Amino acid sequence: MIKALLIVTAMSNGGFDYKTEMPSMESCMEARTVVEKQNSEVKTLCVPYNRVSPEKEIRGAFDLFFDLIERVEKIEDKGACVKEGL
C-alpha cells in the first residue's frame, strides 16, 4: 500500500506549511476534505510518499560505489571496453 503525505498551506497570518504522513491515499483524501471544510482559505494536497530510511539510503550509495569498483576491476583485468560491463 502506498503511503501519502498531506500538505496544508495557508497564506493568512504570514503563511505556514504543515506536512504529515498518512497511512494511505484514501485516509489522506478524507483528512484533506475535513481540513478544507474547516477553513476555505487553506490549500491542501495529497501526494504519494514512501519514506526511505537513512540506512537504506546509505546502503544504496554503497551498492552503487561497490558496483563501480567491480566494473573498474573487470576493465583492468580484461582490458575490456567500458560498455561491455554495462
SVG drawing of the C-alpha trace seen along z (x, -y; Angstrom):
<svg xmlns="http://www.w3.org/2000/svg" viewBox="-17 -38 61 48">
<polyline fill="none" stroke="black" stroke-width="0.4" points="0.0,0.0 1.3,-3.4 1.5,-5.9 0.6,-9.6 1.9,-12.9 -0.8,-15.6 0.5,-19.1 -1.5,-22.0 -0.6,-25.6 -2.3,-28.8 -1.3,-32.3 -3.1,-34.2 -1.1,-35.5 2.3,-35.2 1.6,-31.8 2.6,-28.3 3.1,-24.8 2.1,-21.7 3.0,-18.2 2.0,-14.9 2.5,-11.3 -0.8,-9.4 -1.1,-5.6 -2.9,-5.6 -4.0,-7.9 -7.7,-7.3 -7.1,-8.5 -5.2,-11.5 -8.1,-12.4 -10.5,-12.1 -8.3,-14.3 -7.9,-16.8 -11.7,-17.2 -12.0,-17.8 -9.3,-20.4 -10.8,-22.3 -14.2,-22.3 -12.7,-24.0 -11.0,-26.8 -11.7,-27.5 -8.6,-29.7 -6.1,-26.8 -4.8,-24.8 -4.3,-21.1 -2.6,-18.4 -2.1,-14.7 1.0,-13.2 2.3,-9.6 5.0,-9.2 7.4,-6.4 9.8,-7.2 13.3,-5.8 15.2,-5.0 18.6,-6.6 20.1,-3.1 18.6,-2.2 19.8,-5.4 23.4,-4.8 23.2,-1.1 22.1,-2.3 25.0,-4.7 27.4,-1.9 25.9,0.5 26.5,-2.0 30.0,-2.5 30.8,1.2 29.3,1.8 31.6,-0.9 34.6,0.7 33.7,4.1 33.3,2.6 36.7,0.9 38.3,4.2 36.8,6.1 38.1,3.5 41.6,3.6 41.6,7.4 40.3,8.0 41.3,4.7 37.7,4.7 35.8,1.8 33.8,-0.2 30.5,0.6 30.9,4.4 30.2,4.5 27.1,2.3"/>
</svg>
